[in-house]
Amino acid sequence: MTDYFVIFGDFLAALPTYLLNGVLATVYWLGESGAALVSILCAGLIIRFVDQRVQSRAAFRPGRSGREAATPDLYTAQITTAIILQSRAAFRPGRSGREATTPDLYTAQITTAIILVLWVISQWGMGAPVPWLGAAMWIAGTIILLLVHMQEHTLLWNMKSGIAIYSLAVIGSRLYLAYTAQLSADQWAALIGTSESASAVIANTRGNVTTIILWALWLVIPLGYFAMLLQQVLINPMSLVNPLAGASELINRYRTRR
């Protein structure tokens, strides 16, 4: 019985150390995966609030003479004649003879998910600051999309394409660096001349290209992305009545104004 108390006492004495190690391991894991988690959170917000709104607006088909395509189900024809007569009476053709109802599509949501997967794969295992620069791009794009509704479709597409370009640039740079790291001077000696010349050429070329890659990933592409978002936000004047209103809301307000 005494041995059990001794073991339990040792466990209680070591418990703070175990808890501290667990907290440190969690902090380290969040530090390594924090950028990916932030990107996933931003993508979830875009899919939930922005993509759904843009997709429903794109799939909307107005009825003839500006009437809504959907009509309530009436049962007058069933009572008087037959069901087929009611279906004919309730039918509302779309514009130019097209059907007014369209199936539920998820193109915007799927596009966001694909770009998110591409970004997570590209930054996986890469050191700072590239993962956090990408996370900052996701954060900036999400905040602007949630607050600015003018040209929402164009802004959403530019935001996604900017992150996709950055992801592809990260993947391409990692492939280049991994490939050139495996090259040896003997492999280039047959093309350049001696092994000494090949070593010098490989070192200079790899150093110059690496510098260009770092400038592009750390500065050029992120700054271009943020500048593009800022230009899209400021391209139209802000409404003095409702600054957060979208273009459709403003047009509807002007049309119904007395």
GITA-V41641 format. One record per residue. N is the residue number from 0. OMEGA is omega in whole degrees, 0 to 359 (none if undefined). Layout:
BEGIN
[[N OMEGA] [N OMEGA]]
END
This chain:
BEGIN
[[0 180] [1 180] [2 179] [3 178] [4 179] [5 179] [6 180] [7 177] [8 177] [9 178] [10 179] [11 179] [12 181] [13 183] [14 177] [15 178] [16 178] [17 180] [18 179] [19 177] [20 177] [21 178] [22 179] [23 178] [24 177] [25 179] [26 179] [27 179] [28 177] [29 177] [30 180] [31 184] [32 183] [33 180] [34 179] [35 179] [36 177] [37 179] [38 179] [39 178] [40 179] [41 178] [42 177] [43 177] [44 179] [45 180] [46 185] [47 189] [48 187] [49 182] [50 181] [51 180] [52 180] [53 180] [54 179] [55 178] [56 180] [57 182] [58 183] [59 178] [60 180] [61 177] [62 181] [63 180] [64 175] [65 179] [66 177] [67 184] [68 183] [69 179] [70 181] [71 179] [72 177] [73 185] [74 179] [75 182] [76 178] [77 182] [78 187] [79 185] [80 186] [81 183] [82 183] [83 177] [84 179] [85 179] [86 177] [87 182] [88 182] [89 183] [90 177] [91 181] [92 177] [93 181] [94 180] [95 176] [96 180] [97 176] [98 184] [99 181] [100 179] [101 179] [102 179] [103 178] [104 181] [105 183] [106 181] [107 180] [108 180] [109 178] [110 178] [111 180] [112 179] [113 180] [114 177] [115 179] [116 178] [117 180] [118 180] [119 178] [120 184] [121 184] [122 184] [123 179] [124 180] [125 181] [126 177] [127 8] [128 186] [129 180] [130 181] [131 172] [132 176] [133 177] [134 176] [135 176] [136 176] [137 182] [138 181] [139 179] [140 180] [141 180] [142 181] [143 180] [144 180] [145 184] [146 185] [147 181] [148 176] [149 182] [150 186] [151 181] [152 179] [153 179] [154 178] [155 180] [156 179] [157 178] [158 180] [159 181] [160 178] [161 178] [162 178] [163 178] [164 179] [165 178] [166 179] [167 178] [168 178] [169 179] [170 179] [171 179] [172 179] [173 177] [174 180] [175 181] [176 178] [177 180] [178 182] [179 178] [180 181] [181 181] [182 177] [183 180] [184 180] [185 179] [186 179] [187 184] [188 181] [189 181] [190 186] [191 183] [192 182] [193 179] [194 179] [195 178] [196 179] [197 179] [198 180] [199 180] [200 180] [201 182] [202 181] [203 182] [204 181] [205 178] [206 180] [207 181] [208 178] [209 177] [210 179] [211 180] [212 180] [213 177] [214 182] [215 184] [216 184] [217 189] [218 192] [219 184] [220 178] [221 179] [222 176] [223 178] [224 180] [225 177] [226 178] [227 178] [228 179] [229 179] [230 179] [231 179] [232 185] [233 185] [234 179] [235 177] [236 181] [237 177] [238 179] [239 180] [240 180] [241 185] [242 183] [243 182] [244 176] [245 182] [246 180] [247 179] [248 178] [249 179] [250 178] [251 178] [252 180] [253 182] [254 184] [255 181] [256 180] [257 none]]
END
